[in-house]
Amino acid sequence: MSVRLGGPPATAGGSRVDADALRARARQVLRALGHARSELSLSLVDDEAMAELNLRYRGIAAATDVLSFSLLEGDGAEHRGGLLGDVVIAVDTAARQARARHRSLDDELTRLLIHGVLHLLGHDHQAPDEARAMRAEERRVRRSLRA
């Protein structure tokens, strides 16, 4: 299992990002989802970079908290090897959401990591039944991390 973590900002909202802990949690998430042998690219970016990505790939001119780019489908999927895809998390947005939800930045990054990896694996939340299923899987994975 491999988790490549791209240059995280040193701090966000006054909180330091623990890249080693996040990498370890990413490995736990992959194991909990039955992908212990898979690879994942994880990038932590600021809101400006996230807004650029969101505009380019979704046509929305604003930052979002997490984007996922799955390699399980589309052109070249057969050449991906064990790489599931890329998860990009906006640390500035994550820090604001953590404060608003009265949780630590690490907890919010973990929540977004799980959400992003589930998107890589084909989960979605466009329809109400899909959203319920995705939330249930997010809760299951979170519980497995605490065990």
Biotite code that builds the C-alpha atoms (Angstrom):
import biotite.structure as struc

atoms = struc.array([
    struc.Atom([0.000, 0.000, 0.000], chain_id="A", res_id=1, res_name="MET", atom_name="CA", element="C"),
    struc.Atom([1.299, 3.410, -0.865], chain_id="A", res_id=2, res_name="SER", atom_name="CA", element="C"),
    struc.Atom([0.021, 6.875, -0.015], chain_id="A", res_id=3, res_name="VAL", atom_name="CA", element="C"),
    struc.Atom([1.791, 9.747, -1.703], chain_id="A", res_id=4, res_name="ARG", atom_name="CA", element="C"),
    struc.Atom([1.167, 13.005, 0.119], chain_id="A", res_id=5, res_name="LEU", atom_name="CA", element="C"),
    struc.Atom([1.814, 16.169, -1.848], chain_id="A", res_id=6, res_name="GLY", atom_name="CA", element="C"),
    struc.Atom([3.322, 19.184, -0.098], chain_id="A", res_id=7, res_name="GLY", atom_name="CA", element="C"),
    struc.Atom([0.909, 20.038, 2.728], chain_id="A", res_id=8, res_name="PRO", atom_name="CA", element="C"),
    struc.Atom([0.770, 23.573, 4.042], chain_id="A", res_id=9, res_name="PRO", atom_name="CA", element="C"),
    struc.Atom([2.611, 23.724, 7.373], chain_id="A", res_id=10, res_name="ALA", atom_name="CA", element="C"),
    struc.Atom([-0.347, 25.297, 9.146], chain_id="A", res_id=11, res_name="THR", atom_name="CA", element="C"),
    struc.Atom([-3.956, 26.151, 8.474], chain_id="A", res_id=12, res_name="ALA", atom_name="CA", element="C"),
    struc.Atom([-6.108, 28.314, 10.670], chain_id="A", res_id=13, res_name="GLY", atom_name="CA", element="C"),
    struc.Atom([-3.417, 28.232, 13.345], chain_id="A", res_id=14, res_name="GLY", atom_name="CA", element="C"),
    struc.Atom([-3.326, 24.420, 13.400], chain_id="A", res_id=15, res_name="SER", atom_name="CA", element="C"),
    struc.Atom([-0.371, 22.387, 12.201], chain_id="A", res_id=16, res_name="ARG", atom_name="CA", element="C"),
    struc.Atom([-1.075, 19.584, 9.734], chain_id="A", res_id=17, res_name="VAL", atom_name="CA", element="C"),
    struc.Atom([0.485, 16.297, 10.847], chain_id="A", res_id=18, res_name="ASP", atom_name="CA", element="C"),
    struc.Atom([1.374, 14.804, 7.455], chain_id="A", res_id=19, res_name="ALA", atom_name="CA", element="C"),
    struc.Atom([2.668, 11.533, 8.919], chain_id="A", res_id=20, res_name="ASP", atom_name="CA", element="C"),
    struc.Atom([-0.547, 10.976, 10.882], chain_id="A", res_id=21, res_name="ALA", atom_name="CA", element="C"),
    struc.Atom([-2.663, 11.793, 7.829], chain_id="A", res_id=22, res_name="LEU", atom_name="CA", element="C"),
    struc.Atom([-0.652, 9.360, 5.697], chain_id="A", res_id=23, res_name="ARG", atom_name="CA", element="C"),
    struc.Atom([-1.165, 6.645, 8.341], chain_id="A", res_id=24, res_name="ALA", atom_name="CA", element="C"),
    struc.Atom([-4.912, 7.358, 8.442], chain_id="A", res_id=25, res_name="ARG", atom_name="CA", element="C"),
    struc.Atom([-5.060, 7.124, 4.659], chain_id="A", res_id=26, res_name="ALA", atom_name="CA", element="C"),
    struc.Atom([-3.537, 3.644, 4.886], chain_id="A", res_id=27, res_name="ARG", atom_name="CA", element="C"),
    struc.Atom([-6.122, 2.689, 7.519], chain_id="A", res_id=28, res_name="GLN", atom_name="CA", element="C"),
    struc.Atom([-8.942, 4.013, 5.316], chain_id="A", res_id=29, res_name="VAL", atom_name="CA", element="C"),
    struc.Atom([-7.731, 1.978, 2.348], chain_id="A", res_id=30, res_name="LEU", atom_name="CA", element="C"),
    struc.Atom([-7.538, -1.158, 4.525], chain_id="A", res_id=31, res_name="ARG", atom_name="CA", element="C"),
    struc.Atom([-11.051, -0.544, 5.917], chain_id="A", res_id=32, res_name="ALA", atom_name="CA", element="C"),
    struc.Atom([-12.373, -0.289, 2.361], chain_id="A", res_id=33, res_name="LEU", atom_name="CA", element="C"),
    struc.Atom([-10.713, -3.511, 1.221], chain_id="A", res_id=34, res_name="GLY", atom_name="CA", element="C"),
    struc.Atom([-7.975, -1.763, -0.753], chain_id="A", res_id=35, res_name="HIS", atom_name="CA", element="C"),
    struc.Atom([-4.935, -2.486, 1.403], chain_id="A", res_id=36, res_name="ALA", atom_name="CA", element="C"),
    struc.Atom([-2.842, -3.158, -1.711], chain_id="A", res_id=37, res_name="ARG", atom_name="CA", element="C"),
    struc.Atom([-3.958, -0.025, -3.537], chain_id="A", res_id=38, res_name="SER", atom_name="CA", element="C"),
    struc.Atom([-2.202, 3.301, -3.929], chain_id="A", res_id=39, res_name="GLU", atom_name="CA", element="C"),
    struc.Atom([-3.534, 6.780, -3.383], chain_id="A", res_id=40, res_name="LEU", atom_name="CA", element="C"),
    struc.Atom([-2.271, 10.248, -4.201], chain_id="A", res_id=41, res_name="SER", atom_name="CA", element="C"),
    struc.Atom([-3.293, 12.782, -1.556], chain_id="A", res_id=42, res_name="LEU", atom_name="CA", element="C"),
    struc.Atom([-2.669, 16.509, -1.940], chain_id="A", res_id=43, res_name="SER", atom_name="CA", element="C"),
    struc.Atom([-3.270, 19.266, 0.576], chain_id="A", res_id=44, res_name="LEU", atom_name="CA", element="C"),
    struc.Atom([-3.764, 22.665, -1.037], chain_id="A", res_id=45, res_name="VAL", atom_name="CA", element="C"),
    struc.Atom([-4.878, 26.153, -0.109], chain_id="A", res_id=46, res_name="ASP", atom_name="CA", element="C"),
    struc.Atom([-8.243, 27.628, -1.090], chain_id="A", res_id=47, res_name="ASP", atom_name="CA", element="C"),
    struc.Atom([-6.800, 29.465, -4.078], chain_id="A", res_id=48, res_name="GLU", atom_name="CA", element="C"),
    struc.Atom([-5.434, 26.279, -5.635], chain_id="A", res_id=49, res_name="ALA", atom_name="CA", element="C"),
    struc.Atom([-8.654, 24.431, -4.844], chain_id="A", res_id=50, res_name="MET", atom_name="CA", element="C"),
    struc.Atom([-10.763, 27.158, -6.479], chain_id="A", res_id=51, res_name="ALA", atom_name="CA", element="C"),
    struc.Atom([-8.653, 26.829, -9.631], chain_id="A", res_id=52, res_name="GLU", atom_name="CA", element="C"),
    struc.Atom([-9.140, 23.055, -9.694], chain_id="A", res_id=53, res_name="LEU", atom_name="CA", element="C"),
    struc.Atom([-12.856, 23.370, -8.991], chain_id="A", res_id=54, res_name="ASN", atom_name="CA", element="C"),
    struc.Atom([-13.268, 25.861, -11.837], chain_id="A", res_id=55, res_name="LEU", atom_name="CA", element="C"),
    struc.Atom([-11.234, 23.783, -14.263], chain_id="A", res_id=56, res_name="ARG", atom_name="CA", element="C"),
    struc.Atom([-12.870, 20.434, -13.565], chain_id="A", res_id=57, res_name="TYR", atom_name="CA", element="C"),
    struc.Atom([-16.356, 21.314, -12.315], chain_id="A", res_id=58, res_name="ARG", atom_name="CA", element="C"),
    struc.Atom([-16.978, 24.794, -13.703], chain_id="A", res_id=59, res_name="GLY", atom_name="CA", element="C"),
    struc.Atom([-17.486, 26.236, -10.214], chain_id="A", res_id=60, res_name="ILE", atom_name="CA", element="C"),
    struc.Atom([-15.475, 29.382, -9.436], chain_id="A", res_id=61, res_name="ALA", atom_name="CA", element="C"),
    struc.Atom([-15.017, 28.770, -5.712], chain_id="A", res_id=62, res_name="ALA", atom_name="CA", element="C"),
    struc.Atom([-13.056, 26.551, -3.385], chain_id="A", res_id=63, res_name="ALA", atom_name="CA", element="C"),
    struc.Atom([-14.600, 23.321, -2.157], chain_id="A", res_id=64, res_name="THR", atom_name="CA", element="C"),
    struc.Atom([-13.392, 21.098, 0.655], chain_id="A", res_id=65, res_name="ASP", atom_name="CA", element="C"),
    struc.Atom([-12.390, 17.967, -1.285], chain_id="A", res_id=66, res_name="VAL", atom_name="CA", element="C"),
    struc.Atom([-12.088, 16.835, -4.891], chain_id="A", res_id=67, res_name="LEU", atom_name="CA", element="C"),
    struc.Atom([-11.472, 13.311, -6.113], chain_id="A", res_id=68, res_name="SER", atom_name="CA", element="C"),
    struc.Atom([-10.069, 12.223, -9.445], chain_id="A", res_id=69, res_name="PHE", atom_name="CA", element="C"),
    struc.Atom([-10.655, 8.510, -9.896], chain_id="A", res_id=70, res_name="SER", atom_name="CA", element="C"),
    struc.Atom([-8.536, 6.372, -12.175], chain_id="A", res_id=71, res_name="LEU", atom_name="CA", element="C"),
    struc.Atom([-10.967, 3.459, -11.993], chain_id="A", res_id=72, res_name="LEU", atom_name="CA", element="C"),
    struc.Atom([-12.856, 4.695, -15.037], chain_id="A", res_id=73, res_name="GLU", atom_name="CA", element="C"),
    struc.Atom([-12.211, 6.606, -18.231], chain_id="A", res_id=74, res_name="GLY", atom_name="CA", element="C"),
    struc.Atom([-9.389, 6.565, -20.739], chain_id="A", res_id=75, res_name="ASP", atom_name="CA", element="C"),
    struc.Atom([-6.340, 4.694, -19.541], chain_id="A", res_id=76, res_name="GLY", atom_name="CA", element="C"),
    struc.Atom([-8.029, 2.997, -16.585], chain_id="A", res_id=77, res_name="ALA", atom_name="CA", element="C"),
    struc.Atom([-6.519, -0.314, -17.631], chain_id="A", res_id=78, res_name="GLU", atom_name="CA", element="C"),
    struc.Atom([-3.024, 1.169, -17.179], chain_id="A", res_id=79, res_name="HIS", atom_name="CA", element="C"),
    struc.Atom([-3.491, 2.552, -13.670], chain_id="A", res_id=80, res_name="ARG", atom_name="CA", element="C"),
    struc.Atom([-1.891, -0.341, -11.804], chain_id="A", res_id=81, res_name="GLY", atom_name="CA", element="C"),
    struc.Atom([-2.804, -0.149, -8.121], chain_id="A", res_id=82, res_name="GLY", atom_name="CA", element="C"),
    struc.Atom([-3.375, 3.602, -8.135], chain_id="A", res_id=83, res_name="LEU", atom_name="CA", element="C"),
    struc.Atom([-6.994, 4.457, -7.281], chain_id="A", res_id=84, res_name="LEU", atom_name="CA", element="C"),
    struc.Atom([-6.601, 8.155, -8.074], chain_id="A", res_id=85, res_name="GLY", atom_name="CA", element="C"),
    struc.Atom([-6.068, 11.523, -6.471], chain_id="A", res_id=86, res_name="ASP", atom_name="CA", element="C"),
    struc.Atom([-7.763, 13.111, -3.461], chain_id="A", res_id=87, res_name="VAL", atom_name="CA", element="C"),
    struc.Atom([-7.220, 16.855, -3.066], chain_id="A", res_id=88, res_name="VAL", atom_name="CA", element="C"),
    struc.Atom([-8.182, 18.548, 0.207], chain_id="A", res_id=89, res_name="ILE", atom_name="CA", element="C"),
    struc.Atom([-8.383, 22.317, 0.763], chain_id="A", res_id=90, res_name="ALA", atom_name="CA", element="C"),
    struc.Atom([-6.773, 22.764, 4.167], chain_id="A", res_id=91, res_name="VAL", atom_name="CA", element="C"),
    struc.Atom([-8.036, 26.336, 4.632], chain_id="A", res_id=92, res_name="ASP", atom_name="CA", element="C"),
    struc.Atom([-11.624, 25.206, 4.057], chain_id="A", res_id=93, res_name="THR", atom_name="CA", element="C"),
    struc.Atom([-11.074, 22.154, 6.267], chain_id="A", res_id=94, res_name="ALA", atom_name="CA", element="C"),
    struc.Atom([-9.836, 24.410, 9.085], chain_id="A", res_id=95, res_name="ALA", atom_name="CA", element="C"),
    struc.Atom([-12.901, 26.664, 8.835], chain_id="A", res_id=96, res_name="ARG", atom_name="CA", element="C"),
    struc.Atom([-15.221, 23.649, 8.793], chain_id="A", res_id=97, res_name="GLN", atom_name="CA", element="C"),
    struc.Atom([-13.414, 22.145, 11.792], chain_id="A", res_id=98, res_name="ALA", atom_name="CA", element="C"),
    struc.Atom([-13.916, 25.338, 13.800], chain_id="A", res_id=99, res_name="ARG", atom_name="CA", element="C"),
    struc.Atom([-17.590, 25.560, 12.780], chain_id="A", res_id=100, res_name="ALA", atom_name="CA", element="C"),
    struc.Atom([-18.155, 21.914, 13.766], chain_id="A", res_id=101, res_name="ARG", atom_name="CA", element="C"),
    struc.Atom([-16.137, 22.207, 16.994], chain_id="A", res_id=102, res_name="HIS", atom_name="CA", element="C"),
    struc.Atom([-13.705, 19.477, 16.019], chain_id="A", res_id=103, res_name="ARG", atom_name="CA", element="C"),
    struc.Atom([-9.976, 19.278, 15.452], chain_id="A", res_id=104, res_name="SER", atom_name="CA", element="C"),
    struc.Atom([-8.380, 19.897, 12.080], chain_id="A", res_id=105, res_name="LEU", atom_name="CA", element="C"),
    struc.Atom([-7.120, 16.298, 12.125], chain_id="A", res_id=106, res_name="ASP", atom_name="CA", element="C"),
    struc.Atom([-10.694, 15.027, 12.561], chain_id="A", res_id=107, res_name="ASP", atom_name="CA", element="C"),
    struc.Atom([-11.941, 17.178, 9.691], chain_id="A", res_id=108, res_name="GLU", atom_name="CA", element="C"),
    struc.Atom([-9.076, 16.103, 7.422], chain_id="A", res_id=109, res_name="LEU", atom_name="CA", element="C"),
    struc.Atom([-9.904, 12.485, 8.217], chain_id="A", res_id=110, res_name="THR", atom_name="CA", element="C"),
    struc.Atom([-13.574, 13.069, 7.384], chain_id="A", res_id=111, res_name="ARG", atom_name="CA", element="C"),
    struc.Atom([-12.650, 14.639, 4.052], chain_id="A", res_id=112, res_name="LEU", atom_name="CA", element="C"),
    struc.Atom([-10.116, 11.912, 3.309], chain_id="A", res_id=113, res_name="LEU", atom_name="CA", element="C"),
    struc.Atom([-12.752, 9.209, 3.810], chain_id="A", res_id=114, res_name="ILE", atom_name="CA", element="C"),
    struc.Atom([-15.248, 11.132, 1.695], chain_id="A", res_id=115, res_name="HIS", atom_name="CA", element="C"),
    struc.Atom([-12.710, 11.617, -1.085], chain_id="A", res_id=116, res_name="GLY", atom_name="CA", element="C"),
    struc.Atom([-11.611, 7.988, -1.160], chain_id="A", res_id=117, res_name="VAL", atom_name="CA", element="C"),
    struc.Atom([-15.228, 6.840, -1.302], chain_id="A", res_id=118, res_name="LEU", atom_name="CA", element="C"),
    struc.Atom([-15.688, 9.053, -4.363], chain_id="A", res_id=119, res_name="HIS", atom_name="CA", element="C"),
    struc.Atom([-12.632, 7.383, -5.934], chain_id="A", res_id=120, res_name="LEU", atom_name="CA", element="C"),
    struc.Atom([-14.350, 4.039, -5.435], chain_id="A", res_id=121, res_name="LEU", atom_name="CA", element="C"),
    struc.Atom([-17.537, 5.191, -7.162], chain_id="A", res_id=122, res_name="GLY", atom_name="CA", element="C"),
    struc.Atom([-19.695, 6.410, -4.283], chain_id="A", res_id=123, res_name="HIS", atom_name="CA", element="C"),
    struc.Atom([-21.744, 9.523, -4.894], chain_id="A", res_id=124, res_name="ASP", atom_name="CA", element="C"),
    struc.Atom([-24.324, 11.671, -3.121], chain_id="A", res_id=125, res_name="HIS", atom_name="CA", element="C"),
    struc.Atom([-26.343, 13.209, -5.937], chain_id="A", res_id=126, res_name="GLN", atom_name="CA", element="C"),
    struc.Atom([-29.522, 11.227, -5.246], chain_id="A", res_id=127, res_name="ALA", atom_name="CA", element="C"),
    struc.Atom([-30.957, 10.847, -1.710], chain_id="A", res_id=128, res_name="PRO", atom_name="CA", element="C"),
    struc.Atom([-30.472, 7.061, -1.654], chain_id="A", res_id=129, res_name="ASP", atom_name="CA", element="C"),
    struc.Atom([-26.857, 7.432, -2.826], chain_id="A", res_id=130, res_name="GLU", atom_name="CA", element="C"),
    struc.Atom([-26.235, 10.077, -0.165], chain_id="A", res_id=131, res_name="ALA", atom_name="CA", element="C"),
    struc.Atom([-27.630, 7.822, 2.590], chain_id="A", res_id=132, res_name="ARG", atom_name="CA", element="C"),
    struc.Atom([-25.475, 4.908, 1.437], chain_id="A", res_id=133, res_name="ALA", atom_name="CA", element="C"),
    struc.Atom([-22.368, 7.077, 1.256], chain_id="A", res_id=134, res_name="MET", atom_name="CA", element="C"),
    struc.Atom([-22.957, 8.552, 4.736], chain_id="A", res_id=135, res_name="ARG", atom_name="CA", element="C"),
    struc.Atom([-23.420, 5.054, 6.144], chain_id="A", res_id=136, res_name="ALA", atom_name="CA", element="C"),
    struc.Atom([-20.150, 3.909, 4.591], chain_id="A", res_id=137, res_name="GLU", atom_name="CA", element="C"),
    struc.Atom([-18.385, 7.017, 5.917], chain_id="A", res_id=138, res_name="GLU", atom_name="CA", element="C"),
    struc.Atom([-19.627, 6.194, 9.434], chain_id="A", res_id=139, res_name="ARG", atom_name="CA", element="C"),
    struc.Atom([-18.532, 2.563, 9.091], chain_id="A", res_id=140, res_name="ARG", atom_name="CA", element="C"),
    struc.Atom([-15.029, 3.563, 8.031], chain_id="A", res_id=141, res_name="VAL", atom_name="CA", element="C"),
    struc.Atom([-14.760, 6.166, 10.824], chain_id="A", res_id=142, res_name="ARG", atom_name="CA", element="C"),
    struc.Atom([-15.749, 3.532, 13.384], chain_id="A", res_id=143, res_name="ARG", atom_name="CA", element="C"),
    struc.Atom([-13.131, 1.144, 12.002], chain_id="A", res_id=144, res_name="SER", atom_name="CA", element="C"),
    struc.Atom([-10.434, 3.784, 12.507], chain_id="A", res_id=145, res_name="LEU", atom_name="CA", element="C"),
    struc.Atom([-11.316, 4.050, 16.199], chain_id="A", res_id=146, res_name="ARG", atom_name="CA", element="C"),
    struc.Atom([-11.192, 0.283, 16.766], chain_id="A", res_id=147, res_name="ALA", atom_name="CA", element="C"),
])
